[in-house]
Amino acid sequence: MLCFGLVLLTCLTGTEAMLAADTSAKSYSIPQFQDGTLSHWAIENEAEVDFVDGVLRLKAGNGWLRSPHQYRDFEMHIEWQALQATAYDAGIYIRTAAEGAPFPKPSYQVNLLEGKEGNIGNLPGAMSTGLVKPAGQWNAFDLRVVGDRVALKINGQPAYDVGGLERLQGYVGFQIEVPKGGQFLIRNVTLTELGFESMFNGKDLAGWTGGGSPAESCWSVTDGLLVCSGEKGPWLRSDKE
């Protein structure tokens, strides 16, 4: 899948620009919340989050925290800790819609409910027991979502690998259900988009179009680099979304 829906490059008079191709990558990893900010993640409905010593805290309310982009095939590493001693409850959304209140529907939720950690209630076979550490300790989830399948490792141990996902694209997010389920800490979140496709082949301008006039008037490819000569000309846009 494409990492970007649209790329805009401007050719500025008197300025030479270059963009190198990377056609070898088949995945693209992005750490989340590394700078102590939400990094464009959106808080949905009546929920609150903050950061404690650089760690994301699901602080208050009922709602969810939504990724800025939708994902199709991906891997996700997350470490979480429940701060409520018993009956804690939250969740990790995968391939979910943006609509719904206080929580999104339709959705797939990887549960963080005590006793059902990791389970996906509406996906038969997506369940396990005995792999999580008690409240107050850190747990690690590693999710792999490809096609109609989802696989989960809990603290490095395989939990399940099942098929049946009907939604093939959607948002990633965190359920916030503090009045019932208490606060959670979230750290070391990494999203790796699989099937990453380079939008520049490093050879020519195939797949790119000049905005309003021919791209060749100021754009060219030299030694694998996309080069803007600095002459007056169009901006460059991708043909694919």
N, C-alpha and C positions, 0 to 999 in steps of 0.2 A: 504494500500500500504506500501511497505517497505521504511523505512527512508533512508537506505543506500543500494547502489548497491552491495558493496563488503566490507567486514570487514577483515582486516589482523591483526592477533595477533601473536607475536613472543615469543617463549619459550626460554628464555636466561639462559645459564648455571649459576647456583649459585643464581638465582633470582626467587622468588616465586611471581606469579601474580594472582590476583583475579578479577573477573568481576561479579557483581550482576545482577540478572534477574529482570526485571520489566514487568510482563505479564499483568498488569491491565490497562495500558495506552491505550486509543483508539484515542488519539490526541496528537500532539506534537507542542508546540508553540515556536517560535524563534523570539525575537525582532531583528529588522534590524537596521543597522547604529548606534548602541548605543555607539560605541567607537569613533565616528567621522571619521570612515573610510568606504570604500565601502564594506568591508567584502566579497570580492571575486565577487561582482557584476561586470559585464563587461559593459564598455561604447562602444556602437556600432555606427559606422559611424562618421560623423563629428559633434560630440556633446561634450559639456564640463559640468562638474558638480564640485561643491566644497561644503565646509561646512562653514556656518556663525553662530558663537556662538553655534556650535554643531548641527545645523539644516542643512539638505541637501538642496542645492540650485541647481535647473536646470538652469545652468548659460548661455550657449551659444550654437549656432549651431542647426543643424537638425540631429536627430538621436534618440537613445533611450538607456536606462539603463536596462540591462538584468540580471535577477536572475541567480545565479550559477547553480541552479537545475531546472528540470521540476517538475510540480505539477499536480496532478489529482484532488482530492477532497481537498478543503482547505477553510479556512476563512482568511480574510485579513482586518486588521484595518489600516487606513491611515488618517492622517490629512494633509490638503493642504491649501495653501494660494496663490492666484494669485497676483503678484506684478504689473502687467499692469492694468491700471484702466478700460479699455474697450477692447473688442475684444480679450480677453485673450484666449489662446488655448494650451492645452497639453492633456495627456491622461494616463490611466492606462491599460496596456495590461494584459490579462488573457489567458492562454492556447494558447500561440502564438508560431509560428515557430521561429527559429533563423535567417532564411534567409530574405533577402530583404534590399533595400536601397532607401531612407534614413531610412525607417520604415519597420518593419517586415511584411511579408505576407506568408501564410494566418494568420489572427489574429482576435481576438475580442478586441475591445478597448472601455473601459469605459471612455466616453468623459469628458474632463475638458474644453470644449469650452463654452464660455459665451452663455447662453441661452439653452444649451444642456447638462448641467452638469449631469453626471451619465448615460446618454443614451448610448446604444450600437447600432450603426447604422445598423449593419447587423444581428440584432436579433429582430424580430418583438415583440412588447410589452414591450421591455426594454427601457422605457422612463418615465419621470416624469417632473413636473414643480413646481416651487415655494418653493423648500425646501432648497435652498442654500443661504448663506449670501453673501453680496457684496464683490468685490475685496478689498483686504487689510485686510479681516477678515479670521479667521480660519474656515474651514469646515471639518467635519468628515464623512468618508465613511466607512461602514462596509459591506464587500462583503462575500457572502457564495456561493461557487461553488461546487455542488455535482451532479454527473451523468451528465445529459444533462440540468440541471437547474442552474440558477444564481439568487440570491436574493440580493438586495441592500437596505441598510438603509442610509439615508442622515441626518446627525445631529440627529440621534436617531429615525427618522420617516421613516416608511416603504415607499419605492419608487416603487418597483416592485418585483415580484417573477415569473419568466417565464422559460419555457423550450425551447429546440431547439438547444442547443449547439451541434455541430457536432464533433468538436475536443475534445477528452476526456482527453487529456494531453498536456502540453506545458509549456512554460516559463511565468513568471510574469515579468512585466517591466513598465517603465515610458517613455512615449513619450516626447521628448524634441524638441520643435518647436519655439525656442526663436525669430528668425527674424520676424516671423508672430505673434506669440502668447505671447511673453514676458516671463519673468522669473517666476518661481514658487518656493515656499518653501515647503518642505516635512518633516514631523516629526512623531514620535510615530507610526512607521510602525511595525506591528506584523503579521507574517504569521503562521497560525496554520494548520498543516497537519492533515487531518481527516483520520480515518481508519488506524491509526498507528498500526503496527504489530511488536511485540517484536521478535527479531531473536534468542533469547535464552530462552528456556522454563523453566530453573531453575531446571530441573530434570536429564537431560542426555545430550549427545553430538549429539542428533538428529538434523539434518540440518547443521551439520558442518563436515568438512573433513580435515584431516591432509595433509599438502602439501608435498608429496613425500614419506610419511611413515604413519603408523597408528597413529591417534591422541592420542589413549590411552597410547602411550609410555610415554607421559609426561602431558597429559591433563586429568582432571577428574572434576566431579561435587560433591561438598560437601556443605550441608546445603544451597542449592540454589545459591552457588557461583561457577563460572567457575574458576578452579584452575590450574595453571601451577606449576608443582613440582620443577622446576629449573633444572631438568635433561635435557640433550641434547635431542632434538627432533624436530618435524616439526612445522612450523607455521600453524595456524588454519585459514581456509577460510570458508565462508558461501556457502551453496549449491545453494541458491537462489540469483538472481540479484535484 
